[in-house]
Amino acid sequence: MKLSVFRRTLVVVGFLCAGFLLHASAAEPKKKVSEAKASPGLPAPDYLPESARGLLRKKMERHGQDARDLMFGVALLQYDVARATALRISAEPRLVRPIAGGEDDLNALLPERFFVLQDEARTRAQAVAAAAEKKDDKALAESYGRLMETCVACHAAYLKRQ
């Protein structure tokens, strides 16, 4: 079976990503028990009180696992995994925009750009699912890249309150 140049490149990138992750995890020094409990993630933004960060943390931990599953599903061309994960991301309950009189709510503390990007992520995750369903490698890679652009922009908006 002869692979197209695009597919061969995608396979090589997938293997490089997997190799990098394995190398990085093997190279990590052993952590103390107290350090091992800390989950990887975004640093805490200065503008949110701890109580608000706690509410978001649970939602974002599940979101982080979905992001990892999607990365591997796409990179390894596991279409069913990529599709199911992208659909799960697109169906994730969203935080609603602040309402009048709710100035003390968590939603009012988040920047407006967060809500715009949250909606954009939903649409882009649906595009990833559609490409995975069609087994269209090029569309899958492109739609995944656009989704990751949205993820990075959303994380920046969250951290810097843009």
Legacy VTK file of the C-alpha trace (Angstrom):
# vtk DataFile Version 3.0
C-alpha trace
ASCII
DATASET POLYDATA
POINTS 162 float
0.000 0.000 0.000
1.480 3.324 -1.085
0.866 6.343 1.137
0.285 9.783 -0.300
2.810 12.483 0.607
0.240 14.185 2.850
-0.646 10.983 4.695
3.006 10.021 5.057
3.744 13.487 6.505
0.794 13.198 8.882
1.992 9.769 10.077
5.533 11.080 10.618
4.200 14.077 12.578
2.076 11.721 14.690
5.060 9.538 15.514
7.199 12.566 16.306
4.514 13.920 18.663
4.190 10.563 20.395
7.983 10.243 20.658
8.305 13.738 22.060
5.630 13.069 24.694
7.247 9.770 25.696
10.690 11.359 25.863
9.419 14.318 27.877
7.627 12.101 30.380
10.661 9.816 30.747
12.993 12.776 31.225
10.932 14.290 34.060
12.629 14.027 37.425
10.835 12.078 40.120
8.510 14.352 42.070
7.701 14.403 45.745
4.299 13.039 46.680
2.920 16.528 47.344
4.120 17.740 43.924
2.737 14.691 42.107
-0.814 15.615 43.137
-0.693 18.923 41.296
-2.294 18.523 37.892
-0.782 20.131 34.840
-2.742 23.038 33.553
-2.975 26.741 33.146
-1.597 28.955 35.895
-4.134 30.712 38.071
-5.121 34.122 36.705
-4.712 37.006 39.152
-8.164 38.508 38.565
-10.198 35.450 39.648
-10.734 34.631 43.338
-9.878 31.096 44.466
-13.558 30.161 44.797
-14.143 30.976 41.122
-11.017 29.095 40.049
-12.247 26.053 41.960
-15.517 26.056 40.039
-13.691 26.195 36.723
-11.041 23.636 37.657
-13.377 20.639 37.593
-14.797 21.560 34.201
-11.357 22.229 32.756
-9.837 18.943 33.969
-12.399 17.021 31.903
-11.791 19.446 29.041
-8.034 18.797 29.237
-8.517 15.039 29.024
-10.755 15.496 25.979
-8.072 17.678 24.363
-5.446 14.965 24.891
-7.753 12.259 23.544
-8.509 14.385 20.490
-4.834 15.086 19.828
-4.006 11.382 19.782
-7.139 10.478 17.829
-6.275 12.976 15.103
-2.503 12.376 15.019
-2.922 8.599 14.884
-5.837 8.798 12.415
-8.164 7.019 14.797
-11.260 8.419 13.123
-13.789 6.988 15.583
-11.850 8.336 18.574
-11.373 11.736 16.925
-15.047 11.967 15.955
-16.396 10.876 19.349
-14.055 13.196 21.243
-14.760 16.184 18.986
-18.498 15.601 19.420
-18.038 15.399 23.195
-16.145 18.715 23.127
-18.819 20.367 20.986
-21.582 19.125 23.303
-19.835 20.232 26.500
-22.094 22.524 28.558
-20.961 26.082 28.004
-20.731 28.913 30.466
-23.416 31.481 29.718
-22.671 35.137 29.272
-23.274 37.335 32.316
-26.818 38.520 32.889
-27.959 41.878 34.252
-27.804 41.872 38.045
-25.276 39.021 38.144
-22.171 41.141 38.615
-20.941 38.851 41.407
-21.358 35.644 39.352
-18.373 33.744 37.995
-19.518 34.497 34.462
-19.251 38.242 35.075
-15.606 37.828 36.099
-14.592 36.255 32.788
-13.705 38.416 29.782
-16.216 38.685 26.911
-13.640 37.204 24.520
-13.798 33.963 26.544
-17.458 33.532 25.585
-16.840 34.354 21.923
-14.038 31.793 21.740
-16.087 29.220 23.645
-18.724 29.417 20.883
-16.054 29.293 18.182
-14.505 26.181 19.768
-17.858 24.432 19.614
-18.227 25.143 15.890
-14.655 24.122 15.142
-14.974 20.890 17.132
-18.018 20.041 15.011
-15.860 20.547 11.890
-13.265 18.116 13.293
-16.007 15.551 13.917
-17.327 15.960 10.362
-13.860 15.498 8.856
-13.234 12.405 11.002
-16.580 10.940 9.956
-15.629 11.388 6.279
-12.116 10.049 6.968
-10.775 13.092 5.150
-7.208 13.325 6.445
-6.490 16.763 5.021
-9.718 18.281 6.365
-9.125 16.526 9.695
-5.656 18.060 10.063
-6.830 21.519 8.984
-9.925 21.561 11.182
-7.937 20.292 14.162
-5.368 23.061 13.610
-8.120 25.695 13.563
-9.595 24.252 16.753
-6.179 24.434 18.451
-5.843 28.076 17.376
-9.112 28.752 19.174
-7.978 26.833 22.258
-4.760 28.833 22.544
-6.599 32.129 22.017
-9.157 31.173 24.676
-6.452 30.235 27.187
-4.716 33.568 26.532
-8.002 35.465 27.001
-8.636 33.590 30.259
-5.159 34.198 31.658
-4.750 37.802 30.537
-8.408 38.824 30.752
-8.415 40.139 27.210
LINES 1 163
162 0 1 2 3 4 5 6 7 8 9 10 11 12 13 14 15 16 17 18 19 20 21 22 23 24 25 26 27 28 29 30 31 32 33 34 35 36 37 38 39 40 41 42 43 44 45 46 47 48 49 50 51 52 53 54 55 56 57 58 59 60 61 62 63 64 65 66 67 68 69 70 71 72 73 74 75 76 77 78 79 80 81 82 83 84 85 86 87 88 89 90 91 92 93 94 95 96 97 98 99 100 101 102 103 104 105 106 107 108 109 110 111 112 113 114 115 116 117 118 119 120 121 122 123 124 125 126 127 128 129 130 131 132 133 134 135 136 137 138 139 140 141 142 143 144 145 146 147 148 149 150 151 152 153 154 155 156 157 158 159 160 161
